[in-house]
């Protein structure tokens, strides 16, 4: 196939996510990538996990569409498929693909191990690493391999949790993988000294990488550190799982994600594509070949949508996938004309509207239920509504402790006193009160006196909760 030291060209595809809902996007992009890899005379094809988006029935068109592309690729080069995330690619999904190799084999890597590619044939290790004895047999039977892959498919955390304890499972994954990668490093260094190219293939999160939404992934429960990956001493390390293309380089060796083959969600930044690798012993380079992924436009309004701005955006959004989000208060929801927004984007491939309506939340006298006595409740209510409750508390005490006659007598005495001082009330005079006899309702008397006493009593007739946070 290739001479020692010559450049090996690999097409590295990842996160194809074939499924009924992603079929158009996945198949347009992967078909393009397969065409391009064949035209570029790639020697080997690698799919680093998540070929499917979820469990697919055998009759699903998405499954046969994926199989067709893998079959096409295998007519021109050996293909290595790596097991990805179980929820996307249930274990066993890839088994069928072993049977569809055309001119070259399709090899499925679903366990941690190494596999050598010798004249178009995959020769795997029995255990996680090639033993010295295995290497001797391999060299005797096949000669020098063109490339040796170190495969680290998705690790089952449940199995690991059972072994390491649930609390340690997350970090234990990283620790176990780091140990494995370091051990693989010893073997890979040996291969390199013999002029054999070494390639790592894995599906997982590198601590510190960036997601397709531009969010850095930082934490200790991620599968790898970039240092641990370079410890494997692979010339090239081909990763899947993160949907954004990115790469790291150290002394000529490279670790890279191609990202997802297409744009499966709104808000994903960066170009989509597949990676074309050139690998020689001790050196690698990866360049992204962009696929015709759909273009998305995301517009967010903190309030009702601005129709003038939307009209401008719509001019540039023909054939694009558009998502418009806005947030309005419940009382303003009628102000937004959804149909008018949709009409603006008539030429777009899709318009997805996500309107968020904020419900009106009324806080009714917060904390009042925690006040123990009626006067305390009254005071709390006064604090919340900005009413001076001191005179009310006095009168409440009167109502609670005195009988009706005593209250009436007290009020009348007070009024008489005020009249004697020559300050008759403009609105309530002693005469008025006397007119209410002979059967004065003491509570009415108190109430009218209170009204008379305070000019700022309009809260009694107003909406009690007006002016509260809505
Ligand atoms: Mn994925």
Boltz pocket constraint, residues with backbone or C-beta under 6 A from the ligand:
constraints:
  - pocket:
      binder: B
      contacts: [[A, 15], [A, 49], [A, 50], [A, 88], [A, 241], [A, 242]]
      max_distance: 6.0
